[in-house]
């Protein structure tokens, strides 16, 4: 009859070359450090984005950059977040996925002889076209800062998943050693 005790399974896997207690603690502390660094990076990206947006509003004027210009109809997102379950049930992976560019943006880019621009640049152009044909470079910089913040949020979610997984493994090892 097989031993179904979780502690004996953890101890057996530790003797078979799995990470031991000290290594698990180091892995957890390393992931915690990375998590905190990513939070700081997110804070910096968002702060920079808001400052660039305020600067763009100042340079363009409040009448050209306001919430009154926004189309309040339901629109599809240019980027979506996908959650992928990994083989290990305690972990998951979050990724960003770009959606397809609509035909209006394709036609617009082809008419400007910019067929070499990427789909990402086309989406950026479309999202900023609400503010006129000549968009402030400061507004484009703000958009880039917020896109960077979105990518950082995905990294934070993945790091948090890794950190929680290593913490639960550390707790299992500590319970078994008691």
C-alpha positions, 0 to 999 in steps of 0.5 A: 500500500502506497504512502499518501502522506504529503510530508513523506512525498515532499521528503522523498522528492527532496531526497530525489534532487528537488529543492531543499528548505534553504534553496526554497527560501532563497527562491522565495526571497528572490521572487519577492525581491523581483516582485517588489522591483516590478511594483516600483517599476510600475509606479514609475511608469504610471507616474511618468505616463500621468506627467506626460499626459498632463504635459500634453494637455498643457501643450495641446490645450484643454479643448483638444485633450479632454474626456468630452472627445472620447467616444463612449460607445463599446469598443473592442480592446487593442490588447487583451490579457490571457490567463494560461493554466500551467501543468502545476495547478498552483501556477498560472501564466498571464500573457498579453495578446493583441487583437486584429487591426480593423480594415479602416486602419489598414486602408488608412495606412496603405493610403499613406504609403506606410505599408512597412509599419507594424500592426502595433503602430496602426493600433496606436495611430487609431487610438490617438486619432480621436485627438486629431491628425497631428498628435502631440509627441507628448501624448504619444509618449504618454501612451507608450508609458501606459503600454509599458505599465500594462506589460509590467502589470502582466509581469507582476501577475506572473511573478506573484504566481511564482512567488506564491508557488514557492511560498506554498512549497516552502510552507510544505517543507516547513510543515514536514520538517516539524 
